[in-house]
Amino acid sequence: MYRVWNFITTYSLLLIAGTLIALLWANIDATSYHHFVDFPLIDHFPIGHAHYDESGAVTYRTLTVHYLINDGLMAFFFAIAAKEVWEAIILKDGSLRGKKAATPLVGTLGGMIGPIAVYLGVAAIFGSTTFDAVSRGWAIPTATDIAFSYLVGRMVFGVGHPAIRFLLLLAIADDAAGLIILAVFYPSGDLQPLWLLLSFGAALGVFALFNALPRRLDRHKPERPNSTWVREKLSFWPYLLAGCASWYGFQQAGIHPALGLLPIVPTVPHADRAFGIFSHAESMLTDLLNDIEHKLSHPVEVILFFFGLVNAGVEFNSIGSPTWLVVGALLVGKPVGILFFGWLAAGPMKLGLPEGMRTVDLLVIGCVASIGFTVSLFIASVAFDSSAMLGDIPVQDAAKMGALFSFAGAILAFIAGKLARVEKQHG
C-alpha cells in the first residue's frame, strides 16, 4: 500500500489542492480567477493562443497562463502516461501483452462504448438543442483516473484479489485509448500534417544517434562504453531537445501539443522488462527511461497543482445538463459497459477471467473505473470552447463539474462491493 500511497501523494494530492482552491476562488471572485487564468504572459509569441484576422489567418499568438499549463507543461504528464503504456505493450512481461490482457482489453472497449452510448443517447433524449451543444464532449466520460481508481480498487478488493490486476490492465489500456482519442478527435487547430514530419523526424533522429548507434557500436563489448558515455555525459538532454521539436511540430500540425512528447518516449533506452506502475521494483530501475520518470515526478506534481488551479475553477451555478450527462455516463455507462463486454469476453468469446474472479466483480471494477477526474477534466477543457453556452449555462464549466463529481464512483464502488459480497484478499 505504501507504493500506491506514494504514487497518490506524488501525482494527485497537489492536483486536488489546486482543484479545491480553484473552486473556492471562482465562486468567491470569478472575475479575478479568470483574469489569472487568461493572464497574458507574453504577447506576439511563436506559441500560445492564436489570434485570427477576418480571413482566418493567424495574426499573432499570446502565451497565457492557461496555454502554458494545458498545452505546454501537461506534455510531461502525458509523457509519463505514455511511458507506462509503452512499457506495458513492448517489454517482456508487459501487462498488455498476451492472452492475459485479452479480457481486460475487451472490457476497456466496453468501458468506452458504454459511457459514449449513455452520454449521446441521453443527450438526444434531451432534444436537438442539447445534443448539438454537448455532442462534442462524448469522450469526456471514457477516461479513468488510474491512480485514484487503483487506490479505491485496493480498498474494495484488497491487495491480493485478482480483480486488482484486471483493473490495472483496464486502466492502462484506457489511458492508451484516451491518448489516441485526444490526438485524433480533438485537434487544436486546422490540420497541417506535414508538420508531423518534424515530430517524427526528431524522434527518428534522436533514436538513431543516441540509442541505436551506441548500442550498435557496443556489440560484443560487455562493458558497453559508448552507451555508458551517452548516458552519463548526455543524459536526457538529446531527448529533451527532440521533445521540444516534436512538441512544436504537433502544435503547428494542429494536433493538441500536450501530446507532443509521445513520439519521443519510445526512443529512450528502457529496461528489458516491465514490473508495473505500482510495483516496488519499478522504483529501483535505473535505465534512462525510468530515470527520466523519476526526475519528472516532482515537477509533474507541481504541474498537476496548476492544472487543477487553471481548469477546475467552475462556478456552482454552472451545474446543468452537461454535468449530469458526464456523471451519468461515467457512473452508469462505464460499469454496465465493462460488465457486458467483460462477460462477453469471458463467456461467449471463451477468453475467461482470472482465477478467483467472478463475473459480478466486473460490475464492481466498472464502478471503480468510473472515477474520471484528471483526464476527463482535460478532455472537457479541449472539447468545448469556453464561450459555448447551453441556455445560460457555460457548457465547458458544466462538463468540468461532471468530471469532478465522478469521485462519486468511489462511493458507488464500495456499495457495489458490499452488495456483490466481495471478499477482500490481502495475501
Rosetta blueprint (number, residue, H / E / L):
1 M L
2 Y H
3 R H
4 V H
5 W H
6 N H
7 F H
8 I H
9 T H
10 T H
11 Y H
12 S L
13 L H
14 L H
15 L H
16 I H
17 A H
18 G H
19 T H
20 L H
21 I H
22 A H
23 L H
24 L H
25 W H
26 A H
27 N H
28 I H
29 D L
30 A H
31 T H
32 S H
33 Y H
34 H H
35 H H
36 F H
37 V H
38 D L
39 F L
40 P E
41 L E
42 I E
43 D E
44 H L
45 F L
46 P L
47 I L
48 G L
49 H E
50 A E
51 H E
52 Y E
53 D L
54 E L
55 S L
56 G L
57 A L
58 V E
59 T E
60 Y E
61 R E
62 T E
63 L E
64 T E
65 V H
66 H H
67 Y H
68 L H
69 I H
70 N H
71 D H
72 G H
73 L H
74 M H
75 A H
76 F H
77 F H
78 F H
79 A H
80 I H
81 A H
82 A H
83 K H
84 E H
85 V H
86 W H
87 E H
88 A H
89 I H
90 I H
91 L L
92 K E
93 D L
94 G L
95 S L
96 L L
97 R L
98 G L
99 K H
100 K H
101 A H
102 A H
103 T H
104 P H
105 L H
106 V H
107 G H
108 T H
109 L H
110 G H
111 G H
112 M H
113 I H
114 G H
115 P H
116 I H
117 A H
118 V H
119 Y H
120 L H
121 G H
122 V H
123 A H
124 A H
125 I H
126 F H
127 G L
128 S H
129 T H
130 T H
131 F H
132 D H
133 A H
134 V H
135 S H
136 R H
137 G H
138 W L
139 A L
140 I H
141 P H
142 T H
143 A L
144 T L
145 D L
146 I H
147 A H
148 F H
149 S H
150 Y H
151 L H
152 V H
153 G H
154 R H
155 M H
156 V H
157 F H
158 G L
159 V L
160 G L
161 H L
162 P H
163 A H
164 I H
165 R H
166 F H
167 L H
168 L H
169 L H
170 L H
171 A H
172 I H
173 A H
174 D H
175 D H
176 A H
177 A H
178 G H
179 L H
180 I H
181 I H
182 L H
183 A H
184 V H
185 F H
186 Y L
187 P L
188 S L
189 G L
190 D L
191 L L
192 Q L
193 P H
194 L H
195 W H
196 L H
197 L H
198 L H
199 S H
200 F H
201 G H
202 A H
203 A H
204 L H
205 G H
206 V H
207 F H
208 A H
209 L H
210 F H
211 N H
212 A H
213 L H
214 P H
215 R H
216 R H
217 L H
218 D L
219 R L
220 H L
221 K L
222 P L
223 E L
224 R L
225 P H
226 N H
227 S H
228 T H
229 W H
230 V H
231 R H
232 E H
233 K H
234 L H
235 S L
236 F L
237 W H
238 P H
239 Y H
240 L H
241 L H
242 A H
243 G H
244 C H
245 A H
246 S H
247 W H
248 Y H
249 G H
250 F H
251 Q H
252 Q H
253 A H
254 G L
255 I L
256 H L
257 P H
258 A H
259 L H
260 G L
261 L L
262 L L
263 P L
264 I L
265 V H
266 P H
267 T H
268 V L
269 P L
270 H L
271 A L
272 D L
273 R E
274 A L
275 F L
276 G L
277 I L
278 F L
279 S L
280 H H
281 A H
282 E H
283 S H
284 M H
285 L L
286 T L
287 D L
288 L H
289 L H
290 N H
291 D H
292 I H
293 E H
294 H H
295 K H
296 L H
297 S H
298 H H
299 P H
300 V H
301 E H
302 V H
303 I H
304 L H
305 F H
306 F H
307 F H
308 G H
309 L H
310 V H
311 N H
312 A L
313 G L
314 V L
315 E L
316 F H
317 N H
318 S H
319 I L
320 G L
321 S H
322 P H
323 T H
324 W H
325 L H
326 V H
327 V H
328 G H
329 A H
330 L H
331 L H
332 V H
333 G H
334 K H
335 P H
336 V H
337 G H
338 I H
339 L H
340 F H
341 F H
342 G H
343 W H
344 L H
345 A H
346 A H
347 G L
348 P L
349 M L
350 K L
351 L L
352 G L
353 L L
354 P L
355 E L
356 G L
357 M L
358 R L
359 T H
360 V H
361 D H
362 L H
363 L H
364 V H
365 I H
366 G H
367 C H
368 V H
369 A L
370 S L
371 I L
372 G L
373 F H
374 T H
375 V H
376 S H
377 L H
378 F H
379 I H
380 A H
381 S H
382 V H
383 A H
384 F L
385 D L
386 S L
387 S L
388 A L
389 M E
390 L E
391 G L
392 D L
393 I E
394 P E
395 V H
396 Q H
397 D H
398 A H
399 A H
400 K H
401 M H
402 G H
403 A H
404 L H
405 F H
406 S L
407 F L
408 A H
409 G H
410 A H
411 I H
412 L H
413 A H
414 F H
415 I H
416 A H
417 G H
418 K H
419 L H
420 A L
421 R L
422 V L
423 E L
424 K L
425 Q L
426 H L
427 G L
